[in-house]
Amino acid sequence: MPRTPLRHHFLRALYTATMYLVTPVILYRLAVRGLRHRGYFERWRERFGYFPSPRLERTIWVHAVSVGEVNAAAPLIDALRRHYPDHAVAVTTVTPTGSNRVRQLWGDKVFHVYLPYDLPAAVRRFLDRLQPCIAVIMETEIWPNLYLICEKRRIPIMLANARLSEKSLRGYGPAQPLAAEAVQRIRFVAAQSQPDFERFLALGVQREQMEVVGNLKFDMRVPEGLDSQAVARRSRWGKDRPVWIAASTHEGEELPVIEAHSRVLNRFPDALLLIAPRHPERFRPMIQLCRAHGFATATRSEQDLPDLHSQCFVIDSLGELVDFLACADAAFVAGSFEPIGGHNALEPAALGVPVLVGPHTFNFAEVTDLLLDRGAAIRVADPAELAASLHRLFRDDTLRRDMGRAAVETVRGARGAVGRTVERIAAILGPGRTTEAKATKSVE
């Protein structure tokens, strides 16, 4: 690697000093979040690299920030556990919701701990205890000190399911030289798409260190028995009722969703809205909002499931979104009415549920555009258009079936990213105890 310019040393020193200075602010934010979600009060020591050494051998370390990244990483982690049965797997997250999802999926079959803050001493303590032989970082997590220390310890870094939006690339601003220096320490970038490839190239990753492998979420598997579970649930609240779900809503989108549902009820008085807020701190406000608008509202925590009279059902639980997506006739993927950038629409698409999105989908532009092009999704501008599209879908069974079929075919046609990612990891770690052909076949 070329000698690091003096200004990069200065930028990294300034970045590290800033990280130490803002640590009290970060802890204050954790405490504030803890008032709304108790999980943020727990395990603070892990965020500084303090945890009992798990004494693992040949550890494959996968980092996934929160629930979405954990779900995306799940088929890859399962494939790695099959491909490398003599290696331990450690999974780190940043959020309590991500932590809960790891435990739901694997229990004690993988080691879990929070990723420490990007402070040199904390990172060293973390790596001393974990001793990974590779770091597989999901999507776009660029931490200068972590990457530098991994390089010094000869721990190869791979970005898996890597994506980098145009907004994120511009957002580095004056810190772009520091981010560019960090990404040059990555052994390999498995990009989701060609635009992601080009943006990482612009950030400083060498062309020969990258490949477009596709999106891991296309490889998600529908849980066994999900269809029969959905039929049983719908029978409890009325099997012929029109049902739609607003998935992963944010604060600024809650009122627009309620407005859209009011319009839907004008045409379909028996319609049911399932609402899954993105963050646990929005559970209670969402329930209050529904009831303030006069809707008969049930919740997962209180009533378990809606009944024949429920008009809104708030899913105030974690890790159950897929179960309720399977019960819906249409899914609005939120984060897209507000300039948040949208969330991944592949989960409803894989289940054959017609997808609706708002105008802001830049975080998942390629996936969303693909579903739109294939007739599997509809873009809406506001609550009125959302309600109008739901009216069309509820009264036109053929349109609904055609969109669902197009969604499933789109997802099936783009699978294979897990197998290609495992192959790239094997090129770094060496072959596992299963053959590459068998490992690839098992995940495609």
Backbone torsions as a table, in degrees:
resi	resn	phi	psi	omega
1	MET	NA	140.9	179.7
2	PRO	-61.4	155.7	179.7
3	ARG	-62.1	136.7	-177.2
4	THR	-72.3	125.7	179.2
5	PRO	-60.2	151.9	-178.2
6	LEU	-59.2	-38.0	-178.3
7	ARG	-65.4	-28.3	176.5
8	HIS	-69.4	-38.7	175.1
9	HIS	-59.8	-42.7	180.0
10	PHE	-64.5	-45.1	180.0
11	LEU	-62.0	-41.0	179.9
12	ARG	-67.7	-39.5	177.2
13	ALA	-63.6	-41.0	178.7
14	LEU	-66.0	-41.3	178.2
15	TYR	-61.4	-45.6	-178.8
16	THR	-64.5	-42.9	178.0
17	ALA	-61.1	-40.7	178.8
18	THR	-64.1	-41.3	178.7
19	MET	-59.7	-42.5	177.9
20	TYR	-65.4	-40.0	-178.1
21	LEU	-66.8	-35.6	-176.8
22	VAL	-89.2	-2.3	-179.5
23	THR	-56.9	-43.2	176.4
24	PRO	-59.9	-35.1	178.3
25	VAL	-67.0	-41.0	178.7
26	ILE	-61.8	-43.0	179.2
27	LEU	-65.2	-36.6	177.1
28	TYR	-63.0	-42.6	179.2
29	ARG	-64.4	-37.4	176.6
30	LEU	-60.9	-43.3	-179.3
31	ALA	-64.5	-41.7	179.1
32	VAL	-63.3	-44.0	177.8
33	ARG	-63.8	-34.4	179.6
34	GLY	-62.5	-25.2	176.7
35	LEU	-66.5	-27.8	-179.4
36	ARG	-100.4	-26.9	-179.6
37	HIS	-140.9	107.8	-170.1
38	ARG	-58.3	-24.0	-177.7
39	GLY	-59.5	-26.8	-179.3
40	TYR	-72.8	-14.2	177.0
41	PHE	-82.1	-12.4	-169.7
42	GLU	-98.9	151.6	168.0
43	ARG	59.0	40.2	179.2
44	TRP	-63.3	-32.8	-177.5
45	ARG	-59.8	-33.6	179.3
46	GLU	-61.6	-31.2	-178.5
47	ARG	-71.3	-6.4	174.5
48	PHE	-118.1	15.6	175.0
49	GLY	84.6	11.7	179.4
50	TYR	-99.1	112.3	174.0
51	PHE	-163.4	152.7	-179.6
52	PRO	-60.6	137.6	179.2
53	SER	-63.3	127.2	179.9
54	PRO	-76.7	-10.1	179.9
55	ARG	53.4	50.1	178.7
56	LEU	-88.3	159.1	177.3
57	GLU	-120.4	139.1	178.0
58	ARG	50.1	59.9	-172.3
59	THR	-83.6	125.6	168.6
60	ILE	-92.6	116.5	-177.1
61	TRP	-102.1	124.4	177.6
62	VAL	-116.7	126.8	177.3
63	HIS	-108.9	127.0	178.8
64	ALA	-136.0	117.2	-168.8
65	VAL	-56.1	-55.7	-173.0
66	SER	-143.6	-160.3	-171.7
67	VAL	-58.0	-47.1	-177.1
68	GLY	-60.1	-43.3	179.7
69	GLU	-69.6	-36.0	176.9
70	VAL	-63.7	-44.1	178.6
71	ASN	-62.0	-40.5	178.2
72	ALA	-65.1	-37.4	-177.6
73	ALA	-77.4	-16.9	-171.8
74	ALA	-55.5	-50.9	-179.9
75	PRO	-65.1	-30.2	177.6
76	LEU	-69.7	-44.7	179.6
77	ILE	-62.8	-42.0	177.6
78	ASP	-61.6	-40.8	178.8
79	ALA	-66.2	-40.1	179.1
80	LEU	-65.9	-37.2	178.4
81	ARG	-65.4	-34.6	176.1
82	ARG	-73.6	-41.6	-174.1
83	HIS	-74.1	-31.5	-178.3
84	TYR	-126.2	67.9	-177.2
85	PRO	-66.1	-18.5	178.9
86	ASP	-93.5	7.5	175.6
87	HIS	-108.0	145.2	170.6
88	ALA	-81.9	153.4	176.0
89	VAL	-120.4	127.4	175.3
90	ALA	-115.9	137.3	-179.6
91	VAL	-124.3	125.3	176.0
92	THR	-109.0	149.8	173.2
93	THR	-134.7	177.6	175.5
94	VAL	-111.9	-34.4	-174.3
95	THR	-102.5	152.2	174.6
96	PRO	-61.4	-34.2	178.5
97	THR	-64.8	-39.1	174.8
98	GLY	-63.7	-41.2	178.2
99	SER	-60.4	-44.5	178.9
100	ASN	-61.9	-38.2	-179.3
101	ARG	-66.8	-39.4	176.7
102	VAL	-58.9	-44.5	-178.8
103	ARG	-68.2	-35.9	177.2
104	GLN	-63.1	-40.9	-174.2
105	LEU	-78.0	-40.1	-169.8
106	TRP	-127.2	-9.7	-178.3
107	GLY	55.8	-128.7	-179.7
108	ASP	-94.9	15.1	178.1
109	LYS	-75.8	-19.5	171.7
110	VAL	-126.4	156.4	175.3
111	PHE	-88.7	132.7	-179.6
112	HIS	-124.0	140.4	174.9
113	VAL	-156.4	158.3	175.2
114	TYR	-73.6	145.9	171.6
115	LEU	-70.1	134.3	179.5
116	PRO	-73.6	162.6	172.3
117	TYR	-62.2	156.4	-174.6
118	ASP	-79.7	55.2	175.7
119	LEU	-104.6	131.5	-173.6
120	PRO	-50.7	-46.0	-177.6
121	ALA	-65.2	-40.8	-179.9
122	ALA	-65.9	-42.1	179.4
123	VAL	-62.9	-43.2	-179.6
124	ARG	-62.8	-43.7	177.9
125	ARG	-60.0	-43.6	179.7
126	PHE	-59.2	-49.6	-178.0
127	LEU	-69.4	-33.4	176.1
128	ASP	-58.4	-40.1	-176.0
129	ARG	-81.1	-36.0	-174.4
130	LEU	-86.6	-37.8	179.5
131	GLN	51.9	54.5	-177.6
132	PRO	-73.4	151.8	174.4
133	CYS	-96.9	-11.0	174.1
134	ILE	-159.1	148.8	174.1
135	ALA	-114.5	117.2	177.5
136	VAL	-106.9	106.3	-174.9
137	ILE	-100.7	123.9	-177.1
138	MET	-79.8	131.4	169.5
139	GLU	68.1	-107.2	-172.1
140	THR	-137.2	75.0	175.9
141	GLU	-114.8	105.4	-177.0
142	ILE	-115.1	108.5	-178.7
143	TRP	-120.4	107.4	-173.0
144	PRO	-55.3	-47.3	-177.5
145	ASN	-69.3	-41.7	177.9
146	LEU	-58.9	-46.0	-177.5
147	TYR	-67.0	-40.0	179.7
148	LEU	-64.0	-45.3	-177.3
149	ILE	-68.9	-37.2	175.0
150	CYS	-60.5	-42.6	179.6
151	GLU	-62.4	-44.0	179.8
152	LYS	-62.0	-31.5	179.8
153	ARG	-92.3	5.5	178.5
154	ARG	60.0	39.5	173.8
155	ILE	-98.0	109.8	-178.1
156	PRO	-66.6	141.0	179.3
157	ILE	-111.8	134.1	174.7
158	MET	-127.3	130.1	170.6
159	LEU	-89.1	117.6	-179.5
160	ALA	-106.2	146.1	-177.6
161	ASN	54.3	37.4	-169.0
162	ALA	-70.1	131.2	175.7
163	ARG	-138.1	149.4	180.0
164	LEU	-149.9	106.9	-178.2
165	SER	-75.3	161.4	177.1
166	GLU	-60.6	-38.5	178.6
167	LYS	-63.4	-42.6	179.0
168	SER	-64.8	-40.1	179.5
169	LEU	-62.0	-45.1	178.1
170	ARG	-67.7	-29.7	-175.7
171	GLY	-67.0	-18.6	178.0
172	TYR	-67.0	-30.0	175.0
173	GLY	47.9	-127.2	-178.3
174	PRO	-63.4	-20.1	-179.4
175	ALA	-86.1	2.7	-177.0
176	GLN	-59.4	-39.1	176.3
177	PRO	-59.0	-36.7	179.2
178	LEU	-69.4	-42.2	176.8
179	ALA	-64.4	-38.8	179.9
180	ALA	-64.2	-41.2	177.7
181	GLU	-63.1	-39.2	-179.3
182	ALA	-64.9	-45.9	-176.1
183	VAL	-69.0	-21.4	176.6
184	GLN	-68.5	-13.2	178.1
185	ARG	-90.3	-1.5	178.8
186	ILE	-80.6	134.4	179.2
187	ARG	-72.8	-40.6	-176.9
188	PHE	-156.0	142.1	176.6
189	VAL	-116.4	116.2	176.3
190	ALA	-95.8	93.7	-172.3
191	ALA	-78.6	147.8	178.1
192	GLN	-71.1	-37.9	-172.1
193	SER	-149.0	168.8	177.8
194	GLN	-63.0	-41.8	175.2
195	PRO	-60.2	-37.7	175.8
196	ASP	-63.0	-43.2	177.3
197	PHE	-54.2	-48.7	-176.9
198	GLU	-65.6	-36.9	-179.6
199	ARG	-71.4	-37.5	174.6
200	PHE	-65.8	-35.4	176.2
201	LEU	-61.4	-43.3	178.6
202	ALA	-65.7	-28.0	179.6
203	LEU	-77.4	-20.5	175.9
204	GLY	129.7	-0.9	177.4
205	VAL	-73.7	137.4	179.5
206	GLN	-72.7	142.4	-176.0
207	ARG	-56.4	-39.2	-176.7
208	GLU	-73.0	-7.9	178.8
209	GLN	-100.5	14.8	-177.4
210	MET	-135.8	159.0	174.0
211	GLU	-158.5	143.2	173.6
212	VAL	-83.5	112.8	-177.6
213	VAL	-110.2	-10.1	-179.4
214	GLY	98.6	178.6	-175.9
215	ASN	-95.9	124.1	-178.9
216	LEU	-60.2	-27.4	-176.4
217	LYS	-67.6	-19.6	174.8
218	PHE	-64.6	-21.7	-176.4
219	ASP	-89.7	5.7	180.0
220	MET	-61.0	144.2	179.4
221	ARG	-105.9	138.4	176.1
222	VAL	-74.6	124.1	-179.2
223	PRO	-57.6	142.2	178.8
224	GLU	-62.3	139.6	177.6
225	GLY	81.2	4.0	-176.8
226	LEU	-66.4	-39.9	-179.7
227	ASP	-61.4	-47.4	-178.6
228	SER	-67.3	-34.1	176.4
229	GLN	-64.8	-40.9	179.7
230	ALA	-64.2	-41.6	178.7
231	VAL	-62.3	-42.6	-179.7
232	ALA	-64.4	-40.8	-180.0
233	ARG	-66.7	-43.9	-178.2
234	ARG	-64.6	-30.2	178.9
235	SER	-65.5	-25.1	-179.5
236	ARG	-76.5	-32.1	-178.2
237	TRP	-109.8	8.4	177.4
238	GLY	108.8	101.6	-169.6
239	LYS	-66.7	-22.3	-177.4
240	ASP	-99.5	3.5	-179.7
241	ARG	-72.9	142.7	171.6
242	PRO	-72.2	130.8	-175.8
243	VAL	-129.1	130.7	172.5
244	TRP	-130.3	158.3	-177.8
245	ILE	-125.8	137.6	171.4
246	ALA	-104.9	107.8	-169.5
247	ALA	-100.1	126.8	174.8
248	SER	64.2	51.8	-179.8
249	THR	-74.7	150.7	174.7
250	HIS	-111.8	169.6	-172.6
251	GLU	-54.1	-48.5	-176.4
252	GLY	-70.7	-7.5	-178.1
253	GLU	-103.2	-9.7	-173.8
254	GLU	-64.4	-46.7	179.7
255	LEU	-65.4	-44.8	175.5
256	PRO	-57.2	-37.9	177.6
257	VAL	-64.4	-42.6	178.3
258	ILE	-63.7	-40.9	178.2
259	GLU	-61.9	-42.3	178.6
260	ALA	-63.1	-40.6	-179.2
261	HIS	-66.8	-35.7	176.0
262	SER	-59.2	-41.1	178.5
263	ARG	-67.7	-38.7	178.7
264	VAL	-62.8	-42.0	-178.2
265	LEU	-65.5	-25.3	176.8
266	ASN	-63.5	-34.2	179.6
267	ARG	-94.0	-36.5	-175.7
268	PHE	-127.1	84.2	-173.8
269	PRO	-60.3	-20.4	-179.5
270	ASP	-97.3	9.8	-177.5
271	ALA	-65.8	149.8	179.1
272	LEU	-123.4	132.0	175.2
273	LEU	-106.5	123.6	170.5
274	LEU	-97.8	130.0	-177.1
275	ILE	-123.9	126.7	177.8
276	ALA	-119.7	95.4	176.4
277	PRO	-60.1	145.8	-177.4
278	ARG	-66.7	-38.6	-174.3
279	HIS	-120.8	142.7	-177.3
280	PRO	-57.7	-31.1	-179.1
281	GLU	-66.6	-12.2	178.2
282	ARG	-94.9	-1.0	-179.2
283	PHE	-59.7	-58.0	-175.6
284	ARG	-63.1	-46.9	177.6
285	PRO	-59.1	-35.1	179.5
286	MET	-66.5	-42.6	177.8
287	ILE	-61.1	-45.1	-179.1
288	GLN	-63.9	-39.2	-179.6
289	LEU	-64.2	-44.8	178.9
290	CYS	-59.6	-45.7	-177.6
291	ARG	-71.1	-33.4	178.2
292	ALA	-63.9	-27.0	178.3
293	HIS	-89.6	7.5	173.8
294	GLY	84.5	9.3	179.9
295	PHE	-80.0	138.4	170.7
296	ALA	-68.8	110.1	-167.9
297	THR	-118.1	127.6	173.8
298	ALA	-114.2	162.7	-179.8
299	THR	-134.2	157.5	179.0
300	ARG	-64.2	-39.5	-175.2
301	SER	-74.7	-28.7	-174.9
302	GLU	-100.1	-46.5	-175.7
303	GLN	-107.5	-4.5	-179.5
304	ASP	74.3	-59.4	179.9
305	LEU	-140.9	158.8	175.5
306	PRO	-65.0	163.2	171.7
307	ASP	-118.7	-170.8	-175.1
308	LEU	-63.2	-21.9	-175.2
309	HIS	-100.8	-6.5	-178.0
310	SER	-70.1	136.4	174.6
311	GLN	-105.3	-29.9	175.6
312	CYS	-131.9	144.1	176.4
313	PHE	-134.2	115.1	-178.6
314	VAL	-93.0	121.7	179.9
315	ILE	-86.5	84.8	-178.1
316	ASP	-92.3	55.4	178.6
317	SER	-145.7	170.6	-177.4
318	LEU	-116.5	147.1	173.5
319	GLY	80.0	11.3	-177.1
320	GLU	-117.0	9.7	-175.0
321	LEU	-59.3	-45.7	-178.4
322	VAL	-59.0	-39.7	-179.7
323	ASP	-59.2	-39.9	-178.2
324	PHE	-85.2	-27.7	172.6
325	LEU	-57.6	-38.6	-179.0
326	ALA	-65.6	-17.5	-178.8
327	CYS	-91.0	-5.5	-170.5
328	ALA	-97.2	151.2	172.9
329	ASP	-86.6	-19.8	178.5
330	ALA	-158.1	150.9	-177.7
331	ALA	-129.1	122.0	169.9
332	PHE	-91.0	117.6	-179.5
333	VAL	-90.9	111.0	-170.6
334	ALA	-81.9	-169.4	-169.1
335	GLY	77.2	6.3	-173.6
336	SER	-119.0	-10.8	169.7
337	PHE	-79.0	-34.4	175.6
338	GLU	-96.7	157.0	-179.8
339	PRO	-74.7	51.1	177.0
340	ILE	-87.5	-28.4	177.8
341	GLY	109.6	-1.4	177.1
342	GLY	82.0	167.4	175.0
343	HIS	-119.5	171.1	-173.7
344	ASN	-72.3	125.4	-177.4
345	ALA	-89.4	5.5	-173.8
346	LEU	-72.7	-27.2	-179.1
347	GLU	-64.3	-53.1	175.7
348	PRO	-63.3	-35.7	-179.3
349	ALA	-61.8	-43.5	-179.8
350	ALA	-63.3	-24.5	179.6
351	LEU	-90.5	0.3	179.9
352	GLY	76.2	27.7	179.8
353	VAL	-101.2	125.7	176.9
354	PRO	-55.6	139.0	-172.5
355	VAL	-108.6	138.1	171.3
356	LEU	-122.9	138.3	179.3
357	VAL	-134.8	155.6	175.5
358	GLY	-84.4	-168.5	-175.1
359	PRO	-76.0	-17.9	-172.8
360	HIS	-106.7	95.3	-178.3
361	THR	-129.8	30.4	-174.0
362	PHE	-67.4	-22.7	178.2
363	ASN	-70.6	-24.5	-178.9
364	PHE	-133.5	46.2	-173.8
365	ALA	-59.4	-46.0	-174.7
366	GLU	-66.0	-45.4	179.7
367	VAL	-63.3	-46.9	-178.7
368	THR	-62.9	-45.4	-179.8
369	ASP	-62.1	-36.9	178.9
370	LEU	-63.6	-45.6	179.5
371	LEU	-65.4	-38.1	177.2
372	LEU	-64.3	-44.4	-178.9
373	ASP	-63.3	-34.3	-177.5
374	ARG	-86.4	3.1	179.5
375	GLY	76.1	21.3	-179.0
376	ALA	-98.8	-8.2	-175.9
377	ALA	-142.0	158.7	176.6
378	ILE	-128.7	133.9	175.2
379	ARG	-96.5	134.1	179.3
380	VAL	-124.1	150.1	-174.3
381	ALA	-94.2	-27.6	-172.3
382	ASP	-160.3	178.0	-178.8
383	PRO	-58.1	-35.2	-179.9
384	ALA	-64.2	-43.6	178.8
385	GLU	-69.3	-35.0	176.8
386	LEU	-61.7	-47.3	179.7
387	ALA	-63.2	-41.6	-180.0
388	ALA	-62.4	-40.9	178.5
389	SER	-66.5	-38.6	176.8
390	LEU	-64.6	-39.2	175.7
391	HIS	-56.3	-47.0	-179.8
392	ARG	-59.7	-46.7	-176.6
393	LEU	-66.6	-38.9	-177.2
394	PHE	-70.7	-30.6	-177.5
395	ARG	-95.3	-9.5	-176.6
396	ASP	-119.4	92.1	-178.5
397	ASP	-61.5	-36.0	-178.3
398	THR	-66.1	-44.2	177.5
399	LEU	-59.8	-43.8	-179.1
400	ARG	-63.3	-43.9	179.3
401	ARG	-65.9	-41.9	-178.9
402	ASP	-63.6	-42.4	177.9
403	MET	-65.1	-41.6	179.0
404	GLY	-64.0	-40.6	178.5
405	ARG	-65.6	-42.6	178.6
406	ALA	-62.9	-36.9	179.3
407	ALA	-64.2	-48.0	-179.6
408	VAL	-62.1	-44.3	-179.5
409	GLU	-64.9	-36.3	178.1
410	THR	-63.9	-45.1	179.9
411	VAL	-64.9	-46.1	-178.9
412	ARG	-62.0	-38.0	-177.5
413	GLY	-70.3	-16.6	-176.4
414	ALA	-108.5	10.7	-179.0
415	ARG	-73.6	164.1	176.2
416	GLY	123.5	-6.2	-177.3
417	ALA	-64.7	-32.6	-179.5
418	VAL	-63.6	-48.3	-180.0
419	GLY	-60.5	-42.2	179.6
420	ARG	-66.8	-35.1	178.7
421	THR	-69.3	-41.7	176.9
422	VAL	-59.7	-40.4	178.7
423	GLU	-60.9	-40.5	179.5
424	ARG	-69.0	-37.1	176.2
425	ILE	-65.7	-40.3	178.5
426	ALA	-63.5	-30.9	177.6
427	ALA	-66.7	-23.7	178.0
428	ILE	-90.9	-47.0	-174.8
429	LEU	-86.5	-21.7	-170.6
430	GLY	96.5	162.6	-176.8
431	PRO	-63.8	146.9	175.1
432	GLY	-84.9	-166.7	-178.7
433	ARG	-78.7	-19.2	171.1
434	THR	-94.7	156.8	178.8
435	THR	-75.6	155.1	179.5
436	GLU	-59.7	-37.4	-178.7
437	ALA	-63.0	-45.2	179.4
438	LYS	-65.6	-42.0	-179.1
439	ALA	-63.8	-42.6	-179.4
440	THR	-65.0	-43.4	-179.4
441	LYS	-62.1	-34.3	-175.4
442	SER	-72.3	-19.4	-176.5
443	VAL	-109.8	-6.8	-179.3
444	GLU	-97.3	NA	NA
